Amino acid sequence: MVRSEARSTLVAVLMAALGLIGCAPASDGPGGTSGSGRGGRGSITSQVAGQQGAAGVQAPVVEPEPVDPFEGWTEEQIAEWQRARRDRVRRVFSKVLPPIEEAAERYEEHGSLERRSLFGRDQRDNQESIDRLLDKAVEALELSSLDDVRTELRGLEDQASELERRLARDREARVSAPRSDEVNAIEDAITVTVEEYDARIAQDQETLEGLRRESDELVDRFVDELRAVGVELDREAAEGLLAAVSGDEFIKLCAVFDNVRLVTEQLQELTEQSGENLETARRYYGVYVVLIRIMDRLQLDFVAKVREEQIPRLRELASQARDNIVQAERNLRRDGDPTIGAKNITANRLTIQATEIYVEYLSAQATDVERQNARLQPRLRDAVNTYETVRVASQVAEILRESARDLDTLLNLEVPRLRAFENSELQAEFMRLTEELGGLQ
């Protein structure tokens, strides 16, 4: 019963408004099985179209098979997903509406204020108030199960790191530890023997393996949660996203955009329920306009952070690595230790290679967000113009309905592949660079 109702209602909702927003070519909804076969780089149609020959022969169009967004899900999982989403809509809407309504009012009065004034509020004061309100609204829009999974993964990573440090200490201490038959009863009470170290190491290794299994399951769940907001990617791309310094901001974009869509749908329903009350309809549409402004702001902030902070810092690190290589080669010419010199040169070359891959990855993300933002601009202009000119309440409801559908095709980002994960040494260096870049956060 749950599945049939979900198919008749939620699939349509997902296809029309809830399942196609995202940060990659979107799936038809949440679901699917775990593993590397989850993601795709486009449909058969797009792949064939891109392979047409120079002679201009039209390739046959192959329509993709319909995808069941709940494939692999139990009825209990579907029901839980429905319940969690309804609950999130309520929480987000109640938290986001007050600051956004106030921001909408301040936007409306902005043009009537003086640019600079010694007495009273001016546009600068008003913009500062708007910025504070938008920050508060973004906090509410960030509510997402994606963040819960990310927090759990970080907790597991911290536990695993601590265990690995303890294992390293115990292995070192074991080298000089006595065997149990080499200590007397008094010494045994205050001495850790080889056998005791062996037991501790075995226990910690077992615990570490358990943490890794749990982490793997959480990554699969993370992919499912991303699919639930319309992001289609495979496990490898998800791991790259989690490892990159831009990952948290990118995930925030996905969560906020999904919640913007949900709030827009709620506004449309409320507008329809208000009947022909134009004042109420304009108030709700004003909230929608602010939501579009928030998306614009987040996109621009993301691109600025990547291009103005993260990429320049990576290039600095690459430059330092090149200087280190020059110094190491100079030392070798002056009879320096050849083994140490070779290791230093190899390590710094690895850093240079990893920074190049990192810059490529971040640039691809920023470029796609820029592309998305360029498509957002005419919608933002149209939204502002509509807010200023609309005169019929029913027209507002129809515009909001179309806007919710439009968000599906507008908010499409791709999660680029991370070439660093093709090589364990590069992966380790990539993670080290992420920690280095963490100071920028």
C-alpha positions as CSV (number, residue, x, y, z in Angstrom):
1,M,0.0,0.0,0.0
2,V,2.8,2.4,0.9
3,R,4.6,1.6,-2.3
4,S,1.6,2.1,-4.6
5,E,0.7,5.4,-2.9
6,A,4.3,6.6,-3.2
7,R,4.4,5.7,-6.9
8,S,1.2,7.6,-7.6
9,T,2.2,10.7,-5.6
10,L,5.8,11.0,-4.8
11,V,7.2,9.8,-8.1
12,A,5.3,12.6,-9.8
13,V,6.5,15.1,-7.3
14,L,10.0,13.9,-7.6
15,M,9.9,14.1,-11.4
16,A,8.3,17.5,-11.4
17,A,9.8,19.3,-8.4
18,L,11.5,17.2,-5.8
19,G,13.9,15.0,-7.5
20,L,15.7,16.8,-10.3
21,I,17.4,19.7,-8.6
22,G,21.0,19.0,-7.8
23,C,24.7,19.0,-8.4
24,A,24.9,16.5,-11.2
25,P,22.7,15.2,-14.0
26,A,19.8,14.3,-11.7
27,S,18.2,11.0,-11.2
28,D,14.5,10.5,-11.1
29,G,14.6,10.4,-7.3
30,P,16.2,8.9,-4.3
31,G,17.1,5.3,-4.2
32,G,19.3,2.8,-6.0
33,T,21.9,0.4,-4.8
34,S,25.3,1.2,-3.4
35,G,28.4,0.9,-5.3
36,S,30.3,2.4,-8.2
37,G,27.6,1.7,-10.7
38,R,25.3,4.4,-9.3
39,G,26.4,7.4,-11.3
40,G,26.3,8.3,-14.9
41,R,27.8,10.9,-17.2
42,G,24.7,11.5,-19.3
43,S,22.0,9.5,-21.0
44,I,22.4,7.3,-24.1
45,T,20.8,10.1,-26.1
46,S,23.3,12.7,-25.1
47,Q,26.2,10.3,-25.7
48,V,25.0,9.4,-29.2
49,A,24.3,13.0,-30.1
50,G,27.9,13.9,-29.2
51,Q,29.2,11.2,-31.5
52,Q,27.7,12.4,-34.8
53,G,30.1,12.4,-37.7
54,A,31.4,15.3,-39.7
55,A,29.1,14.3,-42.6
56,G,26.2,15.5,-40.4
57,V,24.4,12.1,-40.4
58,Q,21.7,12.2,-37.7
59,A,22.3,9.5,-35.1
60,P,19.2,7.7,-33.9
61,V,17.8,9.0,-30.7
62,V,17.5,6.4,-28.0
63,E,15.2,7.3,-25.2
64,P,16.5,6.1,-21.7
65,E,14.4,3.6,-19.9
66,P,12.3,5.1,-17.1
67,V,14.0,4.8,-13.7
68,D,12.2,3.8,-10.6
69,P,13.5,6.3,-8.0
70,F,12.7,3.8,-5.2
71,E,14.5,0.9,-6.7
72,G,16.2,-1.2,-4.0
73,W,14.2,0.5,-1.2
74,T,11.9,-1.3,1.1
75,E,8.4,0.0,1.8
76,E,9.6,0.9,5.3
77,Q,12.5,3.0,3.8
78,I,10.1,4.8,1.5
79,A,7.7,5.6,4.3
80,E,10.6,6.8,6.5
81,W,11.9,9.0,3.6
82,Q,8.4,10.5,3.2
83,R,8.1,11.2,6.9
84,A,11.6,12.7,7.2
85,R,11.0,15.0,4.2
86,R,7.6,16.2,5.5
87,D,9.2,16.9,8.9
88,R,12.1,18.8,7.3
89,V,9.7,20.9,5.2
90,R,8.0,22.0,8.4
91,R,11.2,22.7,10.3
92,V,12.8,24.6,7.5
93,F,9.7,26.6,6.7
94,S,9.1,27.7,10.2
95,K,12.7,28.8,10.7
96,V,13.3,30.5,7.3
97,L,10.1,32.4,6.9
98,P,10.6,35.2,9.5
99,P,14.1,36.4,8.4
100,I,13.2,36.1,4.8
101,E,9.9,38.1,5.1
102,E,11.9,40.8,6.9
103,A,14.6,40.8,4.3
104,A,11.9,41.1,1.6
105,E,10.5,44.2,3.3
106,R,14.0,45.7,3.5
107,Y,14.7,45.0,-0.2
108,E,11.4,46.7,-1.1
109,E,12.4,49.9,0.8
110,H,16.0,49.8,-0.4
111,G,15.5,52.0,-3.5
112,S,13.8,54.7,-1.5
113,L,16.7,55.2,0.9
114,E,19.6,57.6,0.4
115,R,22.9,55.9,-0.6
116,R,24.7,57.7,2.3
117,S,23.1,59.7,5.1
118,L,24.4,61.3,8.2
119,F,21.0,61.0,9.8
120,G,18.8,58.0,9.7
121,R,19.0,54.7,7.8
122,D,20.7,54.7,4.4
123,Q,21.3,52.0,1.8
124,R,24.5,50.9,3.5
125,D,22.7,50.3,6.9
126,N,19.9,48.6,5.1
127,Q,22.2,46.3,3.2
128,E,24.0,45.3,6.4
129,S,20.6,44.4,7.9
130,I,19.7,42.4,4.8
131,D,23.0,40.5,5.0
132,R,22.4,39.5,8.6
133,L,18.9,38.3,7.8
134,L,20.1,36.3,4.8
135,D,22.8,34.7,7.0
136,K,20.1,33.7,9.4
137,A,17.9,32.3,6.6
138,V,20.8,30.3,5.2
139,E,21.3,28.6,8.5
140,A,17.7,27.4,8.4
141,L,18.1,26.3,4.7
142,E,21.1,24.3,5.6
143,L,19.0,21.8,7.6
144,S,19.6,18.5,5.8
145,S,20.3,14.9,6.5
146,L,23.4,15.4,4.3
147,D,25.0,17.3,7.1
148,D,24.1,14.6,9.7
149,V,25.8,12.0,7.5
150,R,28.8,14.3,7.0
151,T,29.1,14.8,10.8
152,E,28.9,11.1,11.5
153,L,31.7,10.4,8.9
154,R,33.9,13.0,10.5
155,G,33.4,11.4,13.9
156,L,34.4,8.0,12.5
157,E,37.4,9.6,10.8
158,D,38.5,11.1,14.1
159,Q,38.2,7.8,15.9
160,A,40.1,6.0,13.1
161,S,42.9,8.6,13.2
162,E,43.3,8.2,17.0
163,L,43.3,4.4,16.7
164,E,46.0,4.6,14.0
165,R,48.2,6.8,16.2
166,R,47.8,4.4,19.1
167,L,48.6,1.4,16.9
168,A,51.8,3.2,15.7
169,R,52.8,3.9,19.3
170,D,52.1,0.3,20.5
171,R,54.0,-1.2,17.6
172,E,57.0,0.9,18.4
173,A,56.8,0.1,22.1
174,R,56.4,-3.6,21.3
175,V,59.9,-3.7,19.7
176,S,61.6,-3.1,23.1
177,A,59.0,-4.8,25.3
178,P,59.9,-8.0,27.2
179,R,58.1,-11.3,26.7
180,S,55.9,-12.5,29.6
181,D,58.3,-15.2,30.6
182,E,61.1,-12.7,31.0
183,V,59.5,-10.7,33.8
184,N,58.9,-11.6,37.4
185,A,55.6,-11.1,39.3
186,I,56.5,-7.6,40.5
187,E,57.7,-6.4,37.1
188,D,54.6,-8.0,35.5
189,A,52.3,-5.6,37.4
190,I,54.0,-2.5,36.0
191,T,55.3,-3.7,32.6
192,V,53.5,-4.1,29.3
193,T,54.8,-7.3,27.7
194,V,55.0,-8.3,24.0
195,E,51.9,-10.5,24.4
196,E,49.9,-7.7,25.9
197,Y,50.9,-5.4,23.1
198,D,49.9,-8.1,20.6
199,A,46.5,-8.4,22.2
200,R,46.0,-4.6,22.3
201,I,47.2,-4.3,18.6
202,A,44.8,-7.1,17.5
203,Q,41.9,-5.5,19.4
204,D,42.6,-2.1,17.9
205,Q,43.0,-3.5,14.4
206,E,39.6,-5.2,14.7
207,T,38.0,-2.0,16.0
208,L,39.6,-0.1,13.1
209,E,38.3,-2.5,10.6
210,G,34.8,-2.1,12.1
211,L,35.1,1.7,11.8
212,R,36.1,1.4,8.2
213,R,33.1,-0.9,7.4
214,E,30.9,1.6,9.2
215,S,32.4,4.4,7.2
216,D,31.9,2.6,4.0
217,E,28.2,2.1,4.8
218,L,27.9,5.8,5.6
219,V,29.5,6.8,2.3
220,D,26.8,4.6,0.6
221,R,24.2,6.4,2.7
222,F,25.7,9.7,1.7
223,V,25.3,8.8,-1.9
224,D,21.6,7.9,-1.2
225,E,21.1,11.2,0.6
226,L,22.6,13.1,-2.3
227,R,20.3,11.2,-4.7
228,A,17.4,12.2,-2.5
229,V,18.1,15.9,-3.4
230,G,18.7,15.1,-7.0
231,V,22.5,14.7,-7.1
232,E,23.5,11.7,-9.3
233,L,27.1,10.5,-8.6
234,D,28.9,7.3,-8.0
235,R,30.8,6.3,-4.9
236,E,34.2,7.4,-6.2
237,A,32.9,10.9,-6.9
238,A,31.3,11.0,-3.5
239,E,34.6,10.1,-1.8
240,G,36.3,12.8,-3.8
241,L,33.6,15.3,-2.7
242,L,34.0,14.4,0.9
243,A,37.8,14.7,0.7
244,A,38.0,18.1,-1.1
245,V,38.3,21.4,0.8
246,S,35.4,22.7,-1.2
247,G,33.2,19.7,-0.3
248,D,31.3,21.2,2.6
249,E,30.4,24.3,0.7
250,F,29.4,22.3,-2.3
251,I,27.2,20.1,-0.2
252,K,25.7,23.2,1.4
253,L,24.7,24.4,-2.0
254,C,22.9,21.2,-2.7
255,A,21.1,21.2,0.6
256,V,20.1,24.8,0.4
257,F,18.9,24.6,-3.2
258,D,16.8,21.5,-2.4
259,N,15.2,23.3,0.6
260,V,14.6,26.4,-1.6
261,R,12.6,24.2,-3.9
262,L,10.6,22.7,-1.0
263,V,9.8,26.2,0.4
264,T,8.8,27.5,-3.0
265,E,6.3,24.6,-3.3
266,Q,5.0,25.5,0.1
267,L,4.6,29.1,-0.9
268,Q,2.7,28.1,-4.0
269,E,0.3,26.1,-1.9
270,L,-0.2,28.9,0.6
271,T,-0.8,31.4,-2.3
272,E,-3.5,29.2,-3.8
273,Q,-5.1,28.8,-0.3
274,S,-5.2,32.6,0.1
275,G,-7.6,33.0,-2.8
276,E,-7.6,36.4,-4.5
277,N,-5.8,38.2,-1.6
278,L,-3.2,40.1,-3.6
279,E,-1.3,41.4,-0.5
280,T,-0.8,37.9,0.8
281,A,0.2,36.6,-2.6
282,R,2.8,39.4,-3.1
283,R,4.2,38.8,0.4
284,Y,4.7,35.1,-0.4
285,Y,6.2,36.0,-3.8
286,G,8.5,38.4,-2.1
287,V,9.8,35.5,0.0
288,Y,10.5,33.6,-3.2
289,V,12.5,36.5,-4.6
290,V,14.7,36.5,-1.5
291,L,15.2,32.8,-1.9
292,I,16.5,33.3,-5.4
293,R,18.8,36.1,-4.1
294,I,20.1,33.7,-1.5
295,M,21.0,31.1,-4.2
296,D,22.7,33.8,-6.2
297,R,24.7,34.9,-3.2
298,L,25.8,31.4,-2.2
299,Q,26.9,30.6,-5.8
300,L,29.0,33.7,-6.0
301,D,30.5,33.2,-2.6
302,F,31.4,29.6,-3.5
303,V,33.2,30.7,-6.8
304,A,35.0,33.5,-5.0
305,K,36.3,31.3,-2.3
306,V,37.5,28.7,-4.7
307,R,39.1,31.2,-7.2
308,E,40.4,33.8,-4.8
309,E,41.5,31.7,-1.8
310,Q,41.8,28.0,-2.4
311,I,43.3,27.9,-5.9
312,P,45.9,30.7,-5.1
313,R,46.9,28.8,-2.0
314,L,47.4,25.6,-3.9
315,R,49.6,27.5,-6.4
316,E,51.6,28.9,-3.6
317,L,52.2,25.3,-2.2
318,A,53.2,24.2,-5.7
319,S,55.7,27.1,-6.0
320,Q,57.1,26.2,-2.6
321,A,57.5,22.6,-3.7
322,R,59.4,23.7,-6.9
323,D,61.7,25.8,-4.7
324,N,62.3,22.8,-2.5
325,I,63.3,20.7,-5.5
326,V,65.8,23.4,-6.6
327,Q,67.3,23.4,-3.1
328,A,67.5,19.6,-3.0
329,E,69.2,19.5,-6.4
330,R,71.7,22.2,-5.2
331,N,72.4,20.2,-2.1
332,L,73.1,17.1,-4.2
333,R,75.6,19.0,-6.3
334,R,77.3,19.9,-3.0
335,D,77.8,16.3,-1.9
336,G,74.5,16.1,0.0
337,D,73.1,12.8,1.0
338,P,71.8,11.3,-2.2
339,T,69.1,9.2,-0.5
340,I,67.7,12.1,1.4
341,G,67.9,14.3,-1.6
342,A,66.1,11.8,-3.9
343,K,63.3,11.4,-1.3
344,N,62.8,15.1,-1.0
345,I,62.7,15.6,-4.7
346,T,60.2,12.7,-5.1
347,A,58.0,14.0,-2.3
348,N,57.9,17.6,-3.7
349,R,57.2,16.3,-7.2
350,L,54.2,14.4,-5.8
351,T,53.0,17.6,-4.1
352,I,53.2,19.5,-7.5
353,Q,51.3,16.7,-9.2
354,A,48.6,16.7,-6.4
355,T,48.2,20.5,-6.5
356,E,47.7,20.4,-10.3
357,I,45.0,17.8,-9.9
358,Y,43.4,19.7,-7.0
359,V,43.4,22.9,-9.0
360,E,41.8,21.1,-11.9
361,Y,39.1,19.7,-9.6
362,L,38.3,23.0,-7.9
363,S,38.3,24.8,-11.2
364,A,35.8,22.4,-12.7
365,Q,33.5,22.9,-9.7
366,A,33.8,26.7,-9.8
367,T,33.2,26.7,-13.6
368,D,30.0,24.7,-13.2
369,V,28.7,26.9,-10.4
370,E,29.5,29.9,-12.6
371,R,27.5,28.3,-15.4
372,Q,24.6,27.7,-13.1
373,N,24.7,31.2,-11.7
374,A,24.7,32.7,-15.3
375,R,21.4,30.7,-15.9
376,L,20.0,32.0,-12.5
377,Q,20.5,35.7,-13.4
378,P,17.6,36.1,-15.9
379,R,15.3,34.3,-13.4
380,L,16.4,36.7,-10.7
381,R,15.7,39.7,-12.9
382,D,12.3,38.2,-13.9
383,A,11.4,37.5,-10.3
384,V,12.2,41.1,-9.2
385,N,10.3,42.5,-12.1
386,T,7.3,40.3,-11.5
387,Y,7.2,41.2,-7.8
388,E,7.1,44.9,-8.8
389,T,4.4,44.5,-11.4
390,V,2.1,41.6,-10.5
391,R,-1.5,42.7,-9.9
392,V,-3.5,39.4,-9.7
393,A,-3.2,36.9,-6.9
394,S,-3.9,33.9,-9.2
395,Q,-1.1,35.0,-11.4
396,V,1.3,34.7,-8.5
397,A,0.3,31.2,-7.7
398,E,0.8,30.1,-11.3
399,I,4.3,31.8,-11.5
400,L,5.3,30.1,-8.3
401,R,4.2,26.7,-9.7
402,E,6.2,27.3,-12.9
403,S,9.2,28.5,-10.8
404,A,9.2,25.3,-8.8
405,R,9.4,23.3,-12.0
406,D,12.0,25.7,-13.4
407,L,14.3,25.1,-10.5
408,D,14.6,21.4,-11.5
409,T,16.3,22.3,-14.8
410,L,18.1,25.4,-13.5
411,L,20.0,23.9,-10.6
412,N,22.2,21.3,-12.2
413,L,25.8,20.9,-11.2
414,E,28.2,18.1,-12.0
415,V,30.5,16.6,-9.4
416,P,33.8,16.3,-11.2
417,R,35.9,13.2,-10.9
418,L,39.0,13.3,-8.7
419,R,42.0,11.9,-10.5
420,A,44.0,11.9,-7.3
421,F,42.0,8.8,-6.1
422,E,43.5,6.7,-8.9
423,N,46.8,6.4,-6.9
424,S,47.2,5.8,-3.2
425,E,50.2,8.1,-2.9
426,L,48.4,10.9,-4.7
427,Q,45.3,10.3,-2.5
428,A,47.4,10.6,0.6
429,E,49.0,13.8,-0.7
430,F,45.6,15.2,-1.7
431,M,44.3,14.6,1.9
432,R,47.4,16.4,3.3
433,L,46.7,19.3,1.0
434,T,43.1,19.4,2.2
435,E,44.4,19.7,5.8
436,E,46.7,22.5,4.7
437,L,43.9,24.3,3.0
438,G,41.7,23.8,6.1
439,G,43.3,26.9,7.6
440,L,41.4,28.9,5.0
441,Q,38.0,27.8,6.3
